[in-house]
Amino acid sequence: MLNDGLTEEELFSFFNRVKGSDLDHRFILSSMCTVPHPVAVRAHNLFMETNLGDPGLFPGTASLERLLIERIGSLFHLPAAGGYATSGGTESNIQALRLAREQKREIQSPNAVVPESAHFSFKKACDILGIEMRSVTLDHTLRMDCADAEDKIDKNTICLVGIAGTTEYGMVDPIADLACIAVEHEIFFHVDAAFGGMVIPFLEKPIPFDFMLPGVTSIAVDPHKMGLSTIPCGCLLTRDPRMLNILNIDTPYLTVKQEFTLAGTRPGAPVAAALGVLDYLGVRGMKAIVAGCMRNTARLIDGMESFGIERAVTPDVNVTTFVCKDVPDRWKVSWTRRGHLRIVCMPHVHRDQIEEFLKDIGEIYA
Ligand SMILES: *Cc1c(COP(=O)(O)O)cnc(C)c1O
């Protein structure tokens, strides 16, 4: 029930109490989100009230969105890529499938060929858009099986999807091979790099997954995961900068006449935050963050295996999975659909926590 108004003190003592029951990030080993970089928080606060849904009112903030897409485009080997900032991987994937369907309007019963390891957002996207989702099996390394993908493609296929950094196992699908298949069959190829897009380019040995490969049509990437931005910030990039215009609808009463976005009102704050982190840290800073996460990933795998707890796979990015049933309560971990223990070595998961976690596990298993 609404009351007659609280004092600010009453209100914030309530909020602080409530926030106290959220988990402490030190124990969160299951999330792909992390504590935003201080620069992201400062940028977010500065742009708090901006609305990218009405860009004519905020031309300055709108220019930051274009800069963010350009920065990520360059990182993905195509500075001239098109794109915009979404609310995250889910919206990016929905929009990518919308684009793919729009290009093949004549197909009556469209299908999308998606790996079994795909994020559940593809279920939502296919459901909303009336697209049949065809699941492709994985090989023994839990990467998409190209032969099966090719088998599943037919004349009604509007989109092929590959994952660069799977949510559950941190694997990069054979994107180069899939890109060739897409070219051969002339189909839209969407790469879901929601997690891996802010990791792979900064690895010591980057795995090809981006616009460098001619068959890649669009890419989803989430600055609010490994990009250390504030939530919500995803990006959808397209090879053809004009492609998004096929989604344009008329927008009377706004400062722009048309928009192709899914959301109407869109926050400028996390966009400034995402750009802020990239420009502040630069390539060197991002490489250092990613290198730290990958070192912790390797240490965690080594430590677990020293107790006889085997890795499920050797991941390409900082997601670890183990054949393990029991973890002390204070650690917030997750479990994959196949029943493996899953720990994501995000930037807030420091080496000390890894060692502390291993010590706890050692008391059970050593
Ligand atoms: C996290 C993730 C998504 C969904 O992103 P949201 O930001 O949660 O909507 C999609 N695909 C992959 C591979 C992801 O890891």
The ligand as a MOL file (V3000), in Angstrom:
LIG
                    3D

  0  0  0     0  0            999 V3000
M  V30 BEGIN CTAB
M  V30 COUNTS 15 15 0 0 0
M  V30 BEGIN ATOM
M  V30 1 C 24.4790 -13.8230 -21.2490 0
M  V30 2 C 24.2550 -14.3680 -22.5790 0
M  V30 3 C 23.1140 -14.0050 -23.3330 0
M  V30 4 C 21.9870 -13.1970 -22.7440 0
M  V30 5 O 22.3720 -11.9220 -22.4060 0
M  V30 6 P 21.4810 -11.0210 -21.4400 0
M  V30 7 O 22.3320 -9.7970 -21.3160 0
M  V30 8 O 21.3540 -11.7860 -20.1480 0
M  V30 9 O 20.1800 -10.7730 -22.0830 0
M  V30 10 C 23.0250 -14.4680 -24.6170 0
M  V30 11 N 23.9760 -15.2540 -25.1470 0
M  V30 12 C 25.0720 -15.6320 -24.4550 0
M  V30 13 C 26.1080 -16.4850 -25.1120 0
M  V30 14 C 25.2380 -15.2080 -23.1330 0
M  V30 15 O 26.3130 -15.6220 -22.4420 0
M  V30 END ATOM
M  V30 BEGIN BOND
M  V30 1 1 1 2
M  V30 2 1 2 3
M  V30 3 2 2 14
M  V30 4 1 3 4
M  V30 5 2 3 10
M  V30 6 1 4 5
M  V30 7 1 5 6
M  V30 8 2 6 7
M  V30 9 1 6 8
M  V30 10 1 6 9
M  V30 11 1 10 11
M  V30 12 2 11 12
M  V30 13 1 12 13
M  V30 14 1 12 14
M  V30 15 1 14 15
M  V30 END BOND
M  V30 END CTAB
M  END
